[in-house]
Amino acid sequence: MNRRVVAIANDHAGFGKKQVVKKYLEEQGFECKDFGCDSDESCDYPDYAHPISESISKGEYEVGITFCGSGQGISITANKHQKIRSAICWNVEIAKLARQHNDANICAIPSRFISDEEAIEIVKVFLNTEFEGGRHKRRVDKIPIS
């Protein structure tokens, strides 16, 4: 999977962590499509979760990274979109399994609960792990509501 362009989005609580991860990604040669927000001023995560999810659902981007305080709100909102499989990833093992077993296409970072270094490692693993398919594909295929 070509993951050289990564969609990213955040709320106010995820702004700082997004900036760190975005800088890292750009230093690694990735292009980031940033859906905002652009400050740590209070805002509503659905305003950013819906546009990133819609763009991934349409195939404009293959994967996304989202950031909010707990990762919960932005992930719950993203998962309202039928083609989105957003996983809250608080360590590298969870990020790896989210890709291998669930074919997650959004990694939701709980910004208030992990360090900058942990966030970078989680994103690296998420972007470099492939879906295993097989028995997992059968399960993933059952997720969407017809």
N, CA, C and O atoms as a MOPAC input file, in Angstrom:
PM7 MOZYME 1SCF
protein

 N      0.85100 1    -1.18300 1     0.00000 1
 C      0.00000 1     0.00000 1     0.00000 1
 C      0.89300 1     1.24100 1     0.00000 1
 O      1.81300 1     1.34700 1     0.81100 1
 N      0.62500 1     2.15800 1    -0.89200 1
 C      1.37500 1     3.40500 1    -0.94300 1
 C      0.83600 1     4.35000 1     0.12000 1
 O     -0.27400 1     4.87000 1     0.00400 1
 N      1.61400 1     4.55700 1     1.12600 1
 C      1.19600 1     5.43100 1     2.22600 1
 C      2.09200 1     6.65300 1     2.30600 1
 O      2.39500 1     7.12600 1     3.40100 1
 N      2.51900 1     7.17100 1     1.16800 1
 C      3.39900 1     8.34500 1     1.17500 1
 C      2.60900 1     9.63700 1     1.36700 1
 O      3.19100 1    10.67800 1     1.67100 1
 N      1.28900 1     9.57800 1     1.19300 1
 C      0.42600 1    10.71700 1     1.50500 1
 C     -0.48200 1    10.26400 1     2.63400 1
 O     -1.19800 1     9.27000 1     2.51200 1
 N     -0.44300 1    10.99500 1     3.71900 1
 C     -1.20000 1    10.63200 1     4.91700 1
 C     -2.15800 1    11.76100 1     5.25900 1
 O     -1.74900 1    12.91700 1     5.37000 1
 N     -3.43100 1    11.42900 1     5.42500 1
 C     -4.42100 1    12.40400 1     5.88200 1
 C     -4.31800 1    12.51000 1     7.40200 1
 O     -4.18200 1    11.49700 1     8.08700 1
 N     -4.38100 1    13.71700 1     7.92400 1
 C     -4.31500 1    13.91300 1     9.37700 1
 C     -5.39000 1    14.91500 1     9.80400 1
 O     -5.75800 1    15.81100 1     9.04400 1
 N     -5.88100 1    14.74900 1    11.02300 1
 C     -6.88500 1    15.66100 1    11.56900 1
 C     -6.82300 1    15.60400 1    13.09100 1
 O     -6.32000 1    14.64100 1    13.66900 1
 N     -7.33200 1    16.62800 1    13.71700 1
 C     -7.26200 1    16.71500 1    15.17500 1
 C     -8.28100 1    17.70500 1    15.71600 1
 O     -8.86000 1    18.50300 1    14.97900 1
 N     -8.48200 1    17.62800 1    17.02900 1
 C     -9.19400 1    18.69400 1    17.73000 1
 C     -8.14400 1    19.49200 1    18.50900 1
 O     -6.94300 1    19.27900 1    18.34500 1
 N     -8.60500 1    20.40300 1    19.34900 1
 C     -7.68700 1    21.25700 1    20.11000 1
 C     -6.74200 1    20.45700 1    21.00500 1
 O     -5.57200 1    20.81400 1    21.13600 1
 N     -7.23000 1    19.38800 1    21.61700 1
 C     -6.40500 1    18.59400 1    22.52800 1
 C     -5.33700 1    17.79300 1    21.79100 1
 O     -4.34300 1    17.37900 1    22.38700 1
 N     -5.54200 1    17.57900 1    20.51100 1
 C     -4.57600 1    16.83100 1    19.72700 1
 C     -3.64500 1    17.69000 1    18.89500 1
 O     -2.77800 1    17.16600 1    18.19700 1
 N     -3.81200 1    19.01200 1    18.95900 1
 C     -3.04100 1    19.90000 1    18.08500 1
 C     -1.53000 1    19.74800 1    18.27000 1
 O     -0.80100 1    19.58200 1    17.29200 1
 N     -1.06100 1    19.80200 1    19.50300 1
 C      0.37900 1    19.72500 1    19.75400 1
 C      0.98500 1    18.41300 1    19.28000 1
 O      2.04300 1    18.40200 1    18.65100 1
 N      0.32100 1    17.32100 1    19.58000 1
 C      0.82000 1    15.99300 1    19.17000 1
 C      0.80300 1    15.86900 1    17.65000 1
 O      1.71700 1    15.29300 1    17.06000 1
 N     -0.24000 1    16.41100 1    17.01500 1
 C     -0.29100 1    16.38900 1    15.55100 1
 C      0.90600 1    17.11700 1    14.96600 1
 O      1.51400 1    16.64200 1    14.00600 1
 N      1.24700 1    18.25400 1    15.53000 1
 C      2.36800 1    19.03200 1    15.00600 1
 C      3.67000 1    18.22800 1    15.06900 1
 O      4.46800 1    18.26100 1    14.13300 1
 N      3.87600 1    17.51800 1    16.15900 1
 C      5.08600 1    16.69400 1    16.32000 1
 C      5.11000 1    15.57600 1    15.28600 1
 O      6.12000 1    15.36700 1    14.61500 1
 N      4.00700 1    14.86500 1    15.16000 1
 C      3.93900 1    13.73100 1    14.22300 1
 C      4.01000 1    14.22900 1    12.78100 1
 O      4.67700 1    13.61500 1    11.94900 1
 N      3.34400 1    15.30900 1    12.48500 1
 C      3.37700 1    15.86600 1    11.13000 1
 C      4.80500 1    16.24000 1    10.73800 1
 O      5.24100 1    15.95000 1     9.62400 1
 N      5.52400 1    16.87600 1    11.64000 1
 C      6.92700 1    17.24300 1    11.38000 1
 C      7.75000 1    15.98900 1    11.10400 1
 O      8.53500 1    15.95000 1    10.15600 1
 N      7.56700 1    14.96900 1    11.93400 1
 C      8.29100 1    13.71800 1    11.73200 1
 C      7.97400 1    13.11900 1    10.36000 1
 O      8.88400 1    12.73700 1     9.62400 1
 N      6.69700 1    13.03600 1    10.01800 1
 C      6.29300 1    12.45100 1     8.73300 1
 C      6.89700 1    13.21700 1     7.55900 1
 O      7.40500 1    12.61500 1     6.61300 1
 N      6.84100 1    14.52600 1     7.62200 1
 C      7.39600 1    15.33400 1     6.53800 1
 C      8.90600 1    15.15200 1     6.42800 1
 O      9.44800 1    15.14100 1     5.32300 1
 N      9.59400 1    15.00900 1     7.56800 1
 C     11.04200 1    14.74300 1     7.54900 1
 C     11.35100 1    13.38800 1     6.91900 1
 O     12.44100 1    13.18100 1     6.38600 1
 N     10.38700 1    12.46600 1     6.98100 1
 C     10.56000 1    11.13300 1     6.40700 1
 C     10.11500 1    11.06400 1     4.94100 1
 O     10.13600 1     9.99400 1     4.33300 1
 N      9.71700 1    12.19200 1     4.38500 1
 C      9.33100 1    12.24000 1     2.98100 1
 C      7.85800 1    12.03500 1     2.70600 1
 O      7.45700 1    11.89300 1     1.55100 1
 N      7.04200 1    12.01600 1     3.75200 1
 C      5.59600 1    11.89900 1     3.56900 1
 C      5.00500 1    13.27100 1     3.26400 1
 O      5.52400 1    14.30100 1     3.69200 1
 N      3.92300 1    13.25600 1     2.52600 1
 C      3.10100 1    14.44400 1     2.34000 1
 C      1.91400 1    14.29300 1     3.27500 1
 O      1.32700 1    13.21500 1     3.36400 1
 N      1.55700 1    15.35800 1     3.96800 1
 C      0.41400 1    15.31200 1     4.88500 1
 C     -0.70100 1    16.21400 1     4.37600 1
 O     -0.48400 1    17.39200 1     4.09200 1
 N     -1.90000 1    15.64500 1     4.26300 1
 C     -3.09400 1    16.43700 1     3.99300 1
 C     -3.71600 1    16.72100 1     5.34700 1
 O     -4.27800 1    15.82800 1     5.98100 1
 N     -3.61400 1    17.96300 1     5.78800 1
 C     -4.02300 1    18.35100 1     7.13300 1
 C     -5.43800 1    18.92500 1     7.11000 1
 O     -5.67600 1    19.99600 1     6.55000 1
 N     -6.36900 1    18.20500 1     7.72200 1
 C     -7.75300 1    18.62800 1     7.79900 1
 C     -8.02900 1    19.52200 1     9.01000 1
 O     -9.17800 1    19.88500 1     9.26300 1
 N     -6.96600 1    19.88300 1     9.76700 1
 C     -7.13000 1    20.75600 1    10.92900 1
 C     -7.54000 1    19.96300 1    12.15900 1
 O     -7.69700 1    18.74300 1    12.12800 1
 N     -7.70200 1    20.69200 1    13.21700 1
 C     -7.72100 1    22.13100 1    13.43100 1
 C     -6.28800 1    22.68100 1    13.51400 1
 O     -5.31000 1    21.93500 1    13.55100 1
 N     -6.21100 1    24.00100 1    13.54000 1
 C     -4.91600 1    24.65700 1    13.42400 1
 C     -4.45800 1    25.37500 1    14.68500 1
 O     -3.58600 1    26.24200 1    14.62100 1
 N     -5.03800 1    25.02400 1    15.83800 1
 C     -4.60900 1    25.64100 1    17.09800 1
 C     -5.09600 1    24.78300 1    18.26400 1
 O     -5.78900 1    23.78200 1    18.08000 1
 N     -4.71200 1    25.20500 1    19.46400 1
 C     -5.18200 1    24.49900 1    20.65800 1
 C     -6.39800 1    25.19000 1    21.27600 1
 O     -6.74800 1    24.93900 1    22.42900 1
 N     -7.03400 1    26.05800 1    20.49400 1
 C     -8.26500 1    26.70700 1    20.92800 1
 C     -9.41900 1    25.70800 1    20.85400 1
 O     -9.52200 1    24.95300 1    19.88700 1
 N    -10.27000 1    25.69800 1    21.84700 1
 C    -11.35800 1    24.73300 1    21.93500 1
 C    -12.16800 1    24.65300 1    20.64200 1
 O    -12.54300 1    25.66900 1    20.05700 1
 N    -12.42600 1    23.42100 1    20.21400 1
 C    -13.21500 1    23.17700 1    19.00000 1
 C    -13.91800 1    21.82600 1    19.14900 1
 O    -13.78100 1    21.15700 1    20.17300 1
 N    -14.65900 1    21.43900 1    18.13600 1
 C    -15.44900 1    20.20800 1    18.17500 1
 C    -14.86700 1    19.17000 1    17.22100 1
 O    -14.79400 1    19.40100 1    16.01400 1
 N    -14.45000 1    18.01900 1    17.76900 1
 C    -13.78900 1    16.99000 1    16.95200 1
 C    -14.60500 1    16.50100 1    15.75800 1
 O    -14.00000 1    16.15200 1    14.74500 1
 N    -15.94000 1    16.45100 1    15.80700 1
 C    -16.65700 1    16.00200 1    14.60200 1
 C    -16.40700 1    16.89000 1    13.38000 1
 O    -16.46800 1    16.41900 1    12.24500 1
 N    -16.12500 1    18.18000 1    13.61800 1
 C    -15.87500 1    19.08900 1    12.50700 1
 C    -14.63300 1    18.69800 1    11.70800 1
 O    -14.47200 1    19.12700 1    10.56600 1
 N    -13.76500 1    17.89700 1    12.29300 1
 C    -12.53300 1    17.46400 1    11.62900 1
 C    -12.55900 1    15.96600 1    11.31900 1
 O    -11.95900 1    15.52500 1    10.33900 1
 N    -13.24500 1    15.19300 1    12.14400 1
 C    -13.34200 1    13.74600 1    11.91200 1
 C    -14.15300 1    13.43000 1    10.65900 1
 O    -13.79400 1    12.53000 1     9.90100 1
 N    -15.23200 1    14.15600 1    10.43700 1
 C    -16.06300 1    13.86900 1     9.25500 1
 C    -15.32500 1    14.14200 1     7.93700 1
 O    -15.36600 1    13.28700 1     7.05200 1
 N    -14.65300 1    15.29100 1     7.76200 1
 C    -13.96400 1    15.50900 1     6.48300 1
 C    -12.84000 1    14.50000 1     6.20000 1
 O    -12.70800 1    14.04500 1     5.06300 1
 N    -12.04000 1    14.14400 1     7.19300 1
 C    -10.97600 1    13.17300 1     6.94200 1
 C    -11.57300 1    11.81400 1     6.60700 1
 O    -11.08300 1    11.11700 1     5.71800 1
 N    -12.61900 1    11.44100 1     7.31000 1
 C    -13.26700 1    10.15000 1     7.06800 1
 C    -13.89800 1    10.09600 1     5.68800 1
 O    -13.80500 1     9.08100 1     4.99700 1
 N    -14.53100 1    11.17100 1     5.28900 1
 C    -15.14800 1    11.23600 1     3.96600 1
 C    -14.08800 1    11.09700 1     2.87700 1
 O    -14.30100 1    10.39300 1     1.89000 1
 N    -12.95500 1    11.76100 1     3.05000 1
 C    -11.89900 1    11.70400 1     2.02900 1
 C    -11.30900 1    10.30000 1     1.91600 1
 O    -11.00000 1     9.84900 1     0.81300 1
 N    -11.15200 1     9.61200 1     3.03000 1
 C    -10.63900 1     8.23900 1     2.99100 1
 C    -11.70700 1     7.31000 1     2.41000 1
 O    -11.39200 1     6.41400 1     1.62800 1
 N    -12.94600 1     7.52000 1     2.78600 1
 C    -14.04700 1     6.71000 1     2.24100 1
 C    -14.13400 1     6.81600 1     0.72100 1
 O    -14.42500 1     5.82900 1     0.04600 1
 N    -13.88600 1     7.99800 1     0.18800 1
 C    -13.94000 1     8.22800 1    -1.25500 1
 C    -12.69100 1     7.72900 1    -1.98300 1
 O    -12.65100 1     7.72200 1    -3.21300 1
 N    -11.67300 1     7.31300 1    -1.22900 1
 C    -10.44300 1     6.83700 1    -1.85000 1
 C     -9.43800 1     7.92800 1    -2.16600 1
 O     -8.44800 1     7.67400 1    -2.85100 1
 N     -9.67300 1     9.13200 1    -1.68100 1
 C     -8.72100 1    10.22000 1    -1.92100 1
 C     -7.41500 1     9.98500 1    -1.17500 1
 O     -6.34700 1    10.38400 1    -1.63900 1
 N     -7.50300 1     9.33600 1    -0.01900 1
 C     -6.34400 1     8.97400 1     0.79100 1
 C     -6.56300 1     7.55800 1     1.28700 1
 O     -7.69900 1     7.14700 1     1.52300 1
 N     -5.47800 1     6.80900 1     1.44700 1
 C     -5.61100 1     5.42500 1     1.90000 1
 C     -5.70100 1     5.31400 1     3.41200 1
 O     -6.45200 1     4.49100 1     3.93800 1
 N     -4.93500 1     6.14400 1     4.11000 1
 C     -4.88900 1     6.06200 1     5.56600 1
 C     -4.90300 1     7.45100 1     6.17600 1
 O     -4.59000 1     8.44700 1     5.52500 1
 N     -5.28100 1     7.48600 1     7.46200 1
 C     -5.28600 1     8.73700 1     8.19300 1
 C     -4.82000 1     8.54500 1     9.61700 1
 O     -4.86900 1     7.44500 1    10.16800 1
 N     -4.36800 1     9.63300 1    10.19600 1
 C     -3.98700 1     9.67300 1    11.60300 1
 C     -4.80600 1    10.79600 1    12.22600 1
 O     -4.79500 1    11.92500 1    11.73600 1
 N     -5.51800 1    10.48200 1    13.30900 1
 C     -6.30000 1    11.50400 1    14.00600 1
 C     -5.78900 1    11.64200 1    15.42900 1
 O     -5.19200 1    10.72000 1    15.98400 1
 N     -6.02900 1    12.79700 1    16.00200 1
 C     -5.52200 1    13.12400 1    17.33600 1
 C     -6.60800 1    13.85200 1    18.11700 1
 O     -7.15200 1    14.85400 1    17.65200 1
 N     -6.92000 1    13.34900 1    19.29600 1
 C     -7.72900 1    14.11200 1    20.24600 1
 C     -7.26500 1    13.71400 1    21.63900 1
 O     -6.35800 1    12.89400 1    21.77500 1
 N     -7.86500 1    14.27400 1    22.66000 1
 C     -7.38600 1    14.03200 1    24.02000 1
 C     -7.29400 1    12.56400 1    24.37500 1
 O     -6.23100 1    12.08800 1    24.77200 1
 N     -8.39500 1    11.84000 1    24.23800 1
 C     -8.41700 1    10.40900 1    24.58000 1
 C     -8.36100 1     9.52000 1    23.34900 1
 O     -8.12800 1     8.31700 1    23.46800 1
 N     -8.57000 1    10.08700 1    22.17900 1
 C     -8.69200 1     9.30000 1    20.95100 1
 C    -10.10400 1     8.79300 1    20.72900 1
 O    -10.45100 1     8.38900 1    19.62000 1
 N    -10.91900 1     8.80800 1    21.77100 1
 C    -12.25800 1     8.23100 1    21.71100 1
 C    -13.21500 1     9.00000 1    20.81300 1
 O    -13.78700 1     8.43100 1    19.88400 1
 N    -13.39400 1    10.27600 1    21.08000 1
 C    -14.40300 1    11.05100 1    20.36100 1
 C    -14.16600 1    11.10300 1    18.86700 1
 O    -15.09200 1    10.91700 1    18.07800 1
 N    -12.93300 1    11.35400 1    18.47800 1
 C    -12.62300 1    11.47300 1    17.05500 1
 C    -12.75200 1    10.11600 1    16.37000 1
 O    -13.14500 1    10.04200 1    15.20600 1
 N    -12.41900 1     9.03600 1    17.09300 1
 C    -12.53200 1     7.68300 1    16.54200 1
 C    -13.99700 1     7.25500 1    16.42100 1
 O    -14.39200 1     6.68600 1    15.40200 1
 N    -14.79300 1     7.51900 1    17.43500 1
 C    -16.22500 1     7.19200 1    17.38300 1
 C    -16.87200 1     7.89200 1    16.18700 1
 O    -17.64700 1     7.28800 1    15.44500 1
 N    -16.54100 1     9.17600 1    16.01200 1
 C    -17.10900 1     9.93400 1    14.90500 1
 C    -16.66400 1     9.35700 1    13.56300 1
 O    -17.48800 1     9.16400 1    12.66900 1
 N    -15.37700 1     9.08300 1    13.41700 1
 C    -14.85700 1     8.53200 1    12.15900 1
 C    -15.54700 1     7.21900 1    11.81700 1
 O    -15.85900 1     6.96200 1    10.65400 1
 N    -15.78200 1     6.39500 1    12.82200 1
 C    -16.37900 1     5.07900 1    12.58500 1
 C    -17.85700 1     5.13400 1    12.20000 1
 O    -18.44600 1     4.09400 1    11.90600 1
 N    -18.45600 1     6.28900 1    12.19600 1
 C    -19.82200 1     6.43500 1    11.67800 1
 C    -19.85000 1     6.27800 1    10.15000 1
 O    -20.90100 1     6.01000 1     9.56800 1
 N    -18.70500 1     6.44500 1     9.51800 1
 C    -18.58900 1     6.31100 1     8.06100 1
 C    -18.36200 1     4.84400 1     7.71800 1
 O    -17.47400 1     4.20200 1     8.27900 1
 N    -19.15800 1     4.31700 1     6.80200 1
 C    -19.17300 1     2.88500 1     6.48300 1
 C    -17.82400 1     2.30300 1     6.08800 1
 O    -17.54300 1     1.15300 1     6.42400 1
 N    -17.00000 1     3.03600 1     5.40300 1
 C    -15.73300 1     2.48000 1     4.92100 1
 C    -14.56500 1     2.75700 1     5.85100 1
 O    -13.41700 1     2.46800 1     5.51200 1
 N    -14.84900 1     3.31100 1     7.01300 1
 C    -13.78800 1     3.65500 1     7.96100 1
 C    -13.68500 1     2.60400 1     9.05200 1
 O    -14.68400 1     2.12900 1     9.59200 1
 N    -12.44200 1     2.26100 1     9.35400 1
 C    -12.11600 1     1.39600 1    10.47900 1
 C    -11.05300 1     2.12000 1    11.29600 1
 O     -9.85300 1     1.92200 1    11.10400 1
 N    -11.51800 1     2.95700 1    12.20600 1
 C    -10.62600 1     3.75800 1    13.04900 1
 C    -10.33100 1     2.99500 1    14.33500 1
 O    -11.23900 1     2.50300 1    15.00500 1
 N     -9.04600 1     2.90600 1    14.66400 1
 C     -8.61200 1     2.19500 1    15.86800 1
 C     -7.84400 1     3.14200 1    16.77700 1
 O     -6.93000 1     3.83600 1    16.33200 1
 N     -8.21600 1     3.17000 1    18.04500 1
 C     -7.46300 1     3.95000 1    19.02500 1
 C     -6.20100 1     3.16200 1    19.33600 1
 O     -6.26100 1     2.01800 1    19.78700 1
 N     -5.06500 1     3.78500 1    19.09000 1
 C     -3.77800 1     3.10800 1    19.24600 1
 C     -2.95100 1     3.80900 1    20.31500 1
 O     -2.48200 1     4.92900 1    20.11200 1
 N     -2.77500 1     3.14800 1    21.45100 1
 C     -2.03500 1     3.74000 1    22.56300 1
 C     -0.66800 1     3.09200 1    22.75000 1
 O      0.11000 1     3.52400 1    23.60000 1
 N     -0.36800 1     2.06100 1    21.96500 1
 C      0.98900 1     1.50600 1    21.95600 1
 C      1.23800 1     0.82700 1    20.61200 1
 O      0.31500 1     0.65600 1    19.81700 1
 N      2.48300 1     0.44400 1    20.36400 1
 C      2.82800 1    -0.09600 1    19.04700 1
 C      2.17600 1    -1.44500 1    18.78200 1
 O      1.84200 1    -1.74400 1    17.63500 1
 N      1.98600 1    -2.26500 1    19.80300 1
 C      1.35600 1    -3.56500 1    19.59800 1
 C     -0.09000 1    -3.41000 1    19.13000 1
 O     -0.53500 1    -4.12100 1    18.23000 1
 N     -0.81800 1    -2.48100 1    19.74100 1
 C     -2.19700 1    -2.22200 1    19.32800 1
 C     -2.22600 1    -1.70300 1    17.89700 1
 O     -3.07600 1    -2.11600 1    17.10900 1
 N     -1.30300 1    -0.79800 1    17.54900 1
 C     -1.24400 1    -0.26300 1    16.18200 1
 C     -0.97500 1    -1.38100 1    15.17600 1
 O     -1.59600 1    -1.42500 1    14.11400 1
 N     -0.07100 1    -2.26400 1    15.50200 1
 C      0.26400 1    -3.37800 1    14.61100 1
 C     -0.93300 1    -4.30400 1    14.42100 1
 O     -1.25100 1    -4.68500 1    13.29500 1
 N     -1.59300 1    -4.66400 1    15.51200 1
 C     -2.76000 1    -5.54600 1    15.42400 1
 C     -3.93700 1    -4.87900 1    14.72400 1
 O     -4.69900 1    -5.54200 1    14.02000 1
 N     -4.08900 1    -3.57000 1    14.91300 1
 C     -5.17200 1    -2.84300 1    14.23800 1
 C     -5.02300 1    -2.95600 1    12.72100 1
 O     -6.01700 1    -3.08400 1    12.00600 1
 N     -3.79500 1    -2.90800 1    12.23600 1
 C     -3.54900 1    -3.06400 1    10.79900 1
 C     -3.64200 1    -4.53400 1    10.39300 1
 O     -4.35100 1    -4.86500 1     9.44300 1
 N     -2.93600 1    -5.41900 1    11.09900 1
 C     -2.87400 1    -6.83100 1    10.71100 1
 C     -4.22800 1    -7.51400 1    10.74500 1
 O     -4.57700 1    -8.23500 1     9.81000 1
 N     -4.99000 1    -7.30500 1    11.79200 1
 C     -6.22100 1    -8.05600 1    12.01400 1
 C     -7.48900 1    -7.31500 1    11.62200 1
 O     -8.48900 1    -7.94000 1    11.27200 1
 N     -7.45700 1    -5.97700 1    11.67800 1
 C     -8.67400 1    -5.19500 1    11.44900 1
 C     -8.62600 1    -4.32000 1    10.20800 1
 O     -9.60500 1    -3.65000 1     9.88100 1
 N     -7.50100 1    -4.32100 1     9.51700 1
 C     -7.33100 1    -3.48400 1     8.32600 1
 C     -7.72700 1    -2.03500 1     8.62900 1
 O     -8.35900 1    -1.37200 1     7.80600 1
 N     -7.34700 1    -1.55100 1     9.82400 1
 C     -7.67400 1    -0.18000 1    10.21700 1
 C     -7.10900 1     0.79200 1     9.19600 1
 O     -5.97200 1     0.64400 1     8.74800 1
 N     -7.90600 1     1.78500 1     8.83200 1
 C     -7.43200 1     2.79600 1     7.89700 1
 C     -7.29300 1     4.17300 1     8.55100 1
 O     -6.88600 1     5.13600 1     7.90100 1
 N     -7.63100 1     4.25900 1     9.83200 1
 C     -7.33600 1     5.45700 1    10.62300 1
 C     -6.76200 1     5.00500 1    11.96200 1
 O     -7.30100 1     4.12300 1    12.63100 1
 N     -5.66100 1     5.63500 1    12.32700 1
 C     -5.02800 1     5.43700 1    13.63300 1
 C     -5.38700 1     6.65000 1    14.48400 1
 O     -4.98300 1     7.77100 1    14.17100 1
 N     -6.14000 1     6.43400 1    15.55300 1
 C     -6.53700 1     7.51600 1    16.45300 1
 C     -5.57700 1     7.55700 1    17.63900 1
 O     -5.46800 1     6.59100 1    18.39400 1
 N     -4.89700 1     8.65900 1    17.79200 1
 C     -3.88800 1     8.83600 1    18.83800 1
 C     -4.51000 1     9.53000 1    20.05400 1
 O     -5.08700 1    10.60900 1    19.91600 1
 N     -4.39800 1     8.92300 1    21.24500 1
 C     -4.88700 1     9.56500 1    22.47600 1
 C     -3.82800 1    10.53600 1    23.01400 1
 O     -3.00500 1    10.16500 1    23.85000 1
 N     -3.85700 1    11.75400 1    22.53600 1
 C     -2.77500 1    12.71700 1    22.73000 1
 C     -2.42900 1    13.01800 1    24.18200 1
 O     -1.26700 1    13.27600 1    24.49700 1
 N     -3.39600 1    12.98900 1    25.05000 1
 C     -3.13300 1    13.32800 1    26.46200 1
 C     -2.51400 1    12.16800 1    27.24000 1
 O     -2.13300 1    12.34200 1    28.39700 1
 N     -2.40700 1    11.00600 1    26.63600 1
 C     -1.99100 1     9.82100 1    27.38300 1
 C     -0.70600 1     9.16300 1    26.89500 1
 O     -0.25200 1     8.18400 1    27.48900 1
 N     -0.11500 1     9.68200 1    25.82700 1
 C      1.13300 1     9.11100 1    25.33600 1
 C      2.13200 1    10.23200 1    25.04900 1
 O      1.74700 1    11.37700 1    24.80900 1
 N      3.40400 1     9.88800 1    25.07900 1
 C      4.46200 1    10.86600 1    24.81000 1
 C      4.59000 1    11.11500 1    23.31300 1
 O      4.03700 1    10.37800 1    22.49700 1
 N      5.32000 1    12.15300 1    22.97100 1
 C      5.59500 1    12.44200 1    21.56500 1
 C      6.33400 1    11.26700 1    20.91400 1
 O      6.03200 1    10.88100 1    19.78500 1
 N      7.29300 1    10.71500 1    21.63100 1
 C      8.07500 1     9.59500 1    21.11000 1
 C      7.19700 1     8.37400 1    20.87300 1
 O      7.33600 1     7.69200 1    19.85700 1
 N      6.29600 1     8.09700 1    21.80700 1
 C      5.36900 1     6.97100 1    21.63500 1
 C      4.46400 1     7.19500 1    20.42800 1
 O      4.21000 1     6.26600 1    19.66200 1
 N      3.98100 1     8.41600 1    20.25500 1
 C      3.10400 1     8.72200 1    19.11800 1
 C      3.83300 1     8.46100 1    17.80200 1
 O      3.25700 1     7.87700 1    16.88400 1
 N      5.06900 1     8.88000 1    17.70200 1
 C      5.85000 1     8.65900 1    16.48000 1
 C      6.03900 1     7.17000 1    16.22500 1
 O      5.87900 1     6.71700 1    15.09100 1
 N      6.37400 1     6.40200 1    17.25100 1
 C      6.56600 1     4.95300 1    17.08200 1
 C      5.26200 1     4.26500 1    16.66200 1
 O      5.27500 1     3.37600 1    15.81000 1
 N      4.15500 1     4.66900 1    17.25000 1
 C      2.84600 1     4.11200 1    16.89500 1
 C      2.53700 1     4.37900 1    15.42700 1
 O      2.10000 1     3.48000 1    14.71000 1
 N      2.75900 1     5.59700 1    14.98400 1
 C      2.48600 1     5.96500 1    13.60000 1
 C      3.40300 1     5.19800 1    12.64900 1
 O      2.95300 1     4.73300 1    11.60100 1
 N      4.67000 1     5.06100 1    12.99800 1
 C      5.60200 1     4.28900 1    12.15900 1
 C      5.10700 1     2.86400 1    11.97300 1
 O      5.07400 1     2.35400 1    10.85300 1
 N      4.72600 1     2.22500 1    13.06100 1
 C      4.24600 1     0.84500 1    12.98000 1
 C      2.95100 1     0.77600 1    12.18200 1
 O      2.79800 1    -0.10000 1    11.33100 1
 N      2.03000 1     1.67600 1    12.44000 1
 C      0.74900 1     1.68200 1    11.73100 1
 C      0.96400 1     1.79200 1    10.21600 1
 O      0.34000 1     1.06500 1     9.44400 1
 N      1.83700 1     2.69000 1     9.80400 1
 C      2.05000 1     2.92400 1     8.37700 1
 C      2.85500 1     1.81400 1     7.69200 1
 O      2.81500 1     1.68000 1     6.46900 1
 N      3.57700 1     1.03000 1     8.47600 1
 C      4.43700 1     0.00000 1     7.89100 1
 C      3.94500 1    -1.42500 1     8.10100 1
 O      4.66800 1    -2.38200 1     7.82400 1
 N      2.72900 1    -1.56500 1     8.58500 1
 C      2.16700 1    -2.89500 1     8.81400 1
 C      1.05600 1    -3.15000 1     7.80700 1
 O      0.19600 1    -2.29900 1     7.58000 1
 N      1.08600 1    -4.32100 1     7.21600 1
 C      0.07800 1    -4.69700 1     6.22400 1
 C     -1.02700 1    -5.53400 1     6.86200 1
 O     -0.81700 1    -6.19200 1     7.88000 1
 N     -2.18600 1    -5.49700 1     6.25600 1
 C     -3.31400 1    -6.34500 1     6.64300 1
 C     -2.98800 1    -7.78400 1     6.28500 1
 O     -2.51300 1    -8.05400 1     5.18200 1
 N     -3.23600 1    -8.71600 1     7.20600 1
 C     -2.92800 1   -10.12600 1     6.97700 1
 C     -3.94600 1   -10.84000 1     6.09200 1
 O     -3.62900 1   -11.86900 1     5.49600 1
 N     -5.14800 1   -10.31300 1     6.00100 1
 C     -6.17600 1   -10.97200 1     5.19700 1
 C     -6.60100 1   -12.29300 1     5.82800 1
 O     -6.70200 1   -12.39600 1     7.05100 1
 N     -6.85000 1   -13.29700 1     5.00300 1
 C     -7.24200 1   -14.61000 1     5.50300 1
 C     -8.48900 1   -14.56100 1     6.35300 1
 O     -9.48500 1   -13.94000 1     5.98100 1
 N     -8.43200 1   -15.22200 1     7.50600 1
 C     -9.59400 1   -15.26600 1     8.39800 1
 C    -10.00300 1   -13.87300 1     8.86100 1
 O    -11.17100 1   -13.62900 1     9.16500 1
 N     -9.03500 1   -12.96200 1     8.91200 1
 C     -9.33600 1   -11.59500 1     9.32900 1
 C    -10.16700 1   -10.86700 1     8.26800 1
 O    -11.04300 1   -10.07200 1     8.61000 1
 N     -9.90500 1   -11.12700 1     7.00500 1
 C    -10.67600 1   -10.49800 1     5.92700 1
 C    -12.14800 1   -10.88100 1     6.03000 1
 O    -13.03100 1   -10.03900 1     5.86500 1
 N    -12.39900 1   -12.14100 1     6.29900 1
 C    -13.79000 1   -12.60100 1     6.43100 1
 C    -14.50700 1   -11.78200 1     7.51900 1
 O    -15.66500 1   -11.39700 1     7.35300 1
 N    -13.82700 1   -11.53100 1     8.59900 1
 C    -14.42800 1   -10.78000 1     9.70500 1
 C    -14.60200 1    -9.30700 1     9.35100 1
 O    -15.64800 1    -8.71300 1     9.61200 1
 N    -13.57600 1    -8.73300 1     8.76000 1
 C    -13.64200 1    -7.32000 1     8.37600 1
 C    -14.74900 1    -7.08300 1     7.36100 1
 O    -15.41900 1    -6.05000 1     7.38700 1
 N    -14.93600 1    -8.05800 1     6.45700 1
 C    -15.99700 1    -7.93200 1     5.44700 1
 C    -17.38900 1    -7.90900 1     6.06500 1
 O    -18.33500 1    -7.45600 1     5.42000 1
 N    -17.53500 1    -8.38000 1     7.28400 1
 C    -18.83000 1    -8.38500 1     7.96400 1
 C    -19.13300 1    -7.09900 1     8.73300 1
 O    -20.22500 1    -6.95000 1     9.28100 1
 N    -18.18600 1    -6.17900 1     8.77700 1
 C    -18.37400 1    -4.95800 1     9.56700 1
 C    -19.41300 1    -4.00400 1     8.97100 1
 O    -20.30300 1    -3.56400 1     9.69800 1
 N    -19.33800 1    -3.66700 1     7.68500 1
 C    -20.28600 1    -2.67200 1     7.14900 1
 C    -21.74200 1    -3.14000 1     7.23800 1
 O    -22.04200 1    -4.32800 1     7.11400 1
 N    -22.62300 1    -2.18100 1     7.45300 1
 C    -24.05300 1    -2.45300 1     7.43600 1
 C    -24.49900 1    -2.31500 1     5.99500 1
 O    -24.24200 1    -1.29200 1     5.36000 1
 N    -25.16300 1    -3.33000 1     5.47200 1
 C    -25.56900 1    -3.32200 1     4.05500 1
 C    -26.63700 1    -2.29600 1     3.77500 1
 O    -27.08400 1    -2.16500 1     2.63500 1

